[in-house]
Amino acid sequence: MVDPFESRPSPKLVFGNGVMKELPNSIKELGITSVLLVTDKGIVKAGHVESTRALLEGEGIPVHVYDDVSENPTENDAAACCAFAKEIEFDGFLALGGGSSIDTAKACNFLLTNGGRMSDYHGYGKASKKMLPFIAIPTTAGTGSECQSYALVSREESHEKMACGDPKALARVAILDPDITDSQPRSVAVQTGIDALAHALEAAVSTKRTELSSMYSEAAFRHIVRAIDDIVDHSVQGDDRGHILLGAALSGLAIENSMLGGAHASANPLTARHDIIHGRAVAMMLPHVMRFNDQDPDASCIYSRYTSILSELDVSDKSLIDWVTDLTGRMEQIAFSADEEEIQQLATEAKQQWTGNFNPRPLELSDFVELYRAALALPEPA
């Protein structure tokens, strides 16, 4: 028997080397006549903004550029982008960059069309008015934000990540061009690649998983594992960029139709409190959360199937959990320590994270404490 489910909509995906050239047609198909391009200064420096502007203006499409996107955007960052948007005339959003640029564009769309603050939209389906059409172009392969209807925005004071979702916030088109991911720094490629892998693995065992989300998760995993070893070893070759970019998008669709779990719930406080880059924080926690989840019979069964996929694709003869442990252990290590008081505070904040509610094994405060101790190799307190 297949359990009943409802699917979430997907953007039109345009994938392939060189498909960036299709952007003007996608804009015209949506009836957009002028765009606000939301990006960050690193993408400007890489030359992507200049080439995108030339491509669009060559087709008679005016481009306004907002390039003050911050990593891990906050409510104030969303408001600043909206203030800029109110001073210009445009009828469509274009996000060019990583998850922060895509999330900022979505957040600005909420505020510009519906008003208020981002905290007003914490949850799902709280935007009562229409939103402007939106196209997403990821320049990194990891967040999957281009395929999700949520904007992740942090509260200004507490740094708690808010998931602000609405079906109208979903990108209408996602342009997936592996060529433009070539400019991302190696460290970014590693961190976002591991994040994409974690998305596929957490969505696969989420209590909200469905027949559809499971298909997306497995397809994402198959693409990601073909490339992630090379990416972690800084030896990207051949089709690696295409596999990881498509895998990240499919992981995004898996999350959109299910949810995440304990690795992201425990990673977010590390980023908020200690400024550990999100992908690195996820990598710290993922193997330990998977070992915790392996005690759940359903999750263990899914992990066993994914172990078979590793063997089938000639990626590894190790178990899935051992392979993930080895993979994350090969990443550049960071110097980080915490005393017992800090561990308790991290666990308290992790317990408050929404994503932890969908972990296959329920996570209590004491469980988060043990996960952090394991990740930091701390002994039991005397």
Secondary structure by P-SEA (a helix, b strand, c coil): ccccbbbbbbcccccccccccaaaaaaaaacccccbbbbcaaaaaaaaaaaaaaaaaaacbbbbbbccccccccaaaaaaaaaaaaaccccbbbbcccaaaaaaaaaaaaaaccccccccccccccccccccbbbbbbcccccccccccbbbbbccccccccccccccccccbbbbbccccccccaaaaaaaaaaaaaaaaaaaccccccaaaaaaaaaaaaaaaacaaaaaacccccaaaaaaaaaaaaaaaaaaaccccaaaaaaaaaaaaccccaaaaaaacaaaaaaaacccaaaaaaaaaaaaaaaaaccccccaaaaaaaaaaacccccccccaaaaaaaaaaaaaccccccccccccaaaaaaaaaaaacccccc
